[in-house]
Amino acid sequence: MSSQTATGVALDESPNGTGQSSGQVLRAAGLRKVFVSGHQQITPLDAIDLTIDRGEMIAIVGPSGTGKSTLLHLLAALDTPTNGEVYFGAKSLRSLAEVELAGYRNKSVGFVWQRHHLLPDFTAAENVAMPLLVEGQALGQALRVAGDWLAEVGLAGRAEQRAGELSGGEQQRVAIARALVNEPVLLLADEPTGDLDERSAEAIFDLIERLHRSHHLTSILATHNLSLAKRTDRVLALEHGKLAPSAEVLAGAAGHAARPASIGVRTPGERG
């Protein structure tokens, strides 16, 4: 059996399909990205191998400039690798036609940036409705669905408020609702709490964690916040182009087991 997306890209859920018997949703194989600046080559990602299982919440940590955003952009098909492949189910993203890639970005992936990128003169509901309008839904229906999502992120009374008049935490809640309004399989979040104070950051992470569970998402978060990172199922550090276990985070996660193959893991029932 396969789960069909609006793009025609299917996730094969059969035991003999794409690894779905073990829950594999997304896989990076030999992923390499090179940027050229003048006569210099910069390689933030070098031969990255990563398998992400259905339902996982993964944190990627590392200093600024190490390539965390670049990795998320490649997984979301917002950029293309220099070498290597990203697989969504059985399909290599490189093999998809442009219309399929556009559908993958809009329907299969929800992306949250550090800066919310809302349209300030549009209402919260209008901002959330944008992905639905892109895929052709009628305005009235799109706004109704957007209103439901705003209620789910705790902003039921703010639907008609202009985005530019909302607080930073509220704006990020709108951005999360917009990312999930198309009910994607994947949630990718690039420093989603980076611009917020500690209290707001905790609240936003709590919200992401709740939505991750209730909507059966597979989530990948890039973050500098180690205390939040260690609440996820797996923690990877990205440095010098390589992914590796994050000893600093895992050392702070006392009492939680590690998966010997790669990185520290907690089952959903073990989350703090």
N, C-alpha and C positions, 0 to 999 in steps of 0.2 A: 504494500500500500504506500502511496506517496501523498505528501501534503503539498498541494499546488499553490504557488503564489500568483499574484496578478501578472508577474513577468513571464510566466511560463517556466520559471525555474523551480524545479520540484525538489523537495527533501524526501528521499526514498527511505521509508520507515520499515522496509522488509528486512528480515534477518540476514538475507544475502545481498542487500543493497549496498549502501555507502558507508557502512559502519554504524548504522543507526541502532543495531542491536546493542552496541556499547554507548549509544547516545551521541555520536559525533555529529556536530552541526557545522562547524567552521574549522578549516585547517589551512595553515600556512606551511609551505614546503620550500625550503631554500630561499626564503624571501630576502632580497637585497635591494637597497635603494642607494643610489649615488647621486649627489648634487655636484654640479660643477660651478665653481666660483673663480672666475679668472683662469689662472693656470692651476688652481688647486681643486682636488676632488675631496668631497666630504661624504663619508659613508656612515650614516646614522644607524643603518640596519645592515647586518652582514650575515647571510646564511641563517636566517631565523626559521626554526621549525616550531610549530605550535599547533596543538590539537585542543579544541574547545568542545566540551560535551554539552548536550542539551541540559538546560537548567542550571548550569554553573554560573557563579558570580566570581569573576577574576579581577584582581587588582594588579596593575602594572605600575611600579614605582621607579623612581630614579631622578637624578638632578635635572634641572631645566636644560634643554638643548640636547638631551641624549637620544631623542627620536621617538618618544612616547606618542606624540601627536602624529608623527609620520606613520607609525605602525597602525594606529586607529584609522587614519585616512586610507591606507591600503586595504585594510579589512572591510571598510565601508565602500570601496570602489570610488572614493573621492580623488584618488591618485593611482597611478600604475607603478608597479615595481620595475626596477631595472632588470632584475633576474628573479626567477622563482614564480610560484603560483599561489593564489588564494582560492580555496575550494569552498563553495557553499553547497553542502550535500555532495552530490557526485559531480557538480558542474564547476569547472574552472572559470573564474570571473573573466579571465583573459579571453575565453572562448565565446563570451556572450556578445550579441549584437548591441549596438548603442541603445536601442529602445529597451532591451532587456536590462541593461545596466541601469538605465534611468528608473525602470520599474523596481529593480532591486534596492536602489537607494531610497526610493519613496515608500515602498511597501514592506520590504523585508527588514530594513534597518531603521532604527530610530537613533538619531545622533543628538547628543547634548554637548554644547561647547561651554567653556569657562565663562565666556561672555555670551549672554543669552541670544543675541542677534534677533531681537524682536523688532517689529516695525512700530516705532513709538507713537505714531499718530493713529494707529489702528487699535481697536479694542482688544482686550484679552481673548475674547471669543473669536474675533476675526483672525488673530494671529494663530490660534490653535487650529482653526479651520483650513488654513492655507494648504496643507498636504492633501486634504480631501478635495479641495477645489482643483488642485493640479491634476488629480486623477479623474476629474470630470463630474463629481457630485454636484447636485444643485445647491445653491447658496443656503436656502432654508434648512435643508437636511444637514448640511455640513455644520451650520451654526448650532443645531440641536445636539449633534454628536459632540461638538466642541464644548457645549455647556455641560454635558454629562462628564466629560473629562476634567473640566475645571472643578466641578463638584468633587471629583475623586481626589484631586490634589489639594483640596481644602480651600478653593477659591469660588465657591458657589455664588457668593454675593458680589464678585468682582468682574463678572463676564463682560459688562458694558463699560468698564473702566478702561481708559486709554492705557496702553502698555507703559508709556513713558511716565505715567503718574503713579505707578506701582513701586513698592520698595524692592530692593535688590533680591531679597528672598522670594518675594511674590513673583518677580519677573522670572526667576529660575524655575519656579513651580509652573508657570505658563509654558516655559521652554520644554519642560519635561512632558507636560500634557501634549504639546505639539509633536514631540518626538514619538509619542505612543498612540496618537489618535488613529493611525492606520493599523494598529494592533500588529506591530512587527514581531518577528521571531527574535531579533537581536536588538539589544540596547547597548550602544557605545557612548561612553561619556568621558569627555576630555577635561579633566580638572573641574568637575561640576560644582565643587564647593570652594574653588580657589579664590573667588572674589568676595566671599562672605565672611562675616565674623564667626567666631567659634560656635555660638549658640545657633545661628542660622545654618551653619555648615552641618551641625549634628542633625538638625531638623530635616534638611534636604537629604542627607544620607539615609535617615530613617525612612523617609518617603520612598526613595529609590529602592531600598531594601524591601519595603512592603509591596510595592508594585512589582518588583522582581518575582516575589513569591506568588502574589495573587494572580498575576497574568502569565505565569509560567514562562518567564523570559530567560534568555541566555544573555548575561551582561558582562561587559568588559569595561573597567574603569581605569583611567590613568589618573593618578593622584600623587600629591606630595604629602598628604596627610596619613602618616603611618598608623595612627591610632584607628582611623577609619579603615585603612587597607586591611588590617589584620582581622576585621570582622567578615571578610569575604572568604570564599571557599579555597581560593588559591592566590598566592602572592608571588609575582615574578619581578625581579629587578632588571631593568634595561640599562646597560652601561657598556661603552666601547663596542656598540653594535650587536651585543649578545644578550640573550635572555638567560637568567640564572635564578636559583632560589634566593630570596631576600632574607639573609641570615638575621639582619637587624629586626625585621618585622617578626619573623618566626620566633626569635629569642624572646620577644615580648608577648608572644601568644602562649603563655605557659599552660600546660595541660592539654594542648591540642596536638593531635598526631600529625606526622608528616608522611607524604606519599613518597617512597624512596625513589621512584622513577624520575621525579623532576622537582616538585615543589611542595610546600606545605599545603595541607588540605584539611578542611573541616566539612563534615557532612552537614546538610541543612539542619538536622536536629542538634548539632553541636554548636551552632552559631551563638555568640553571646549577644 
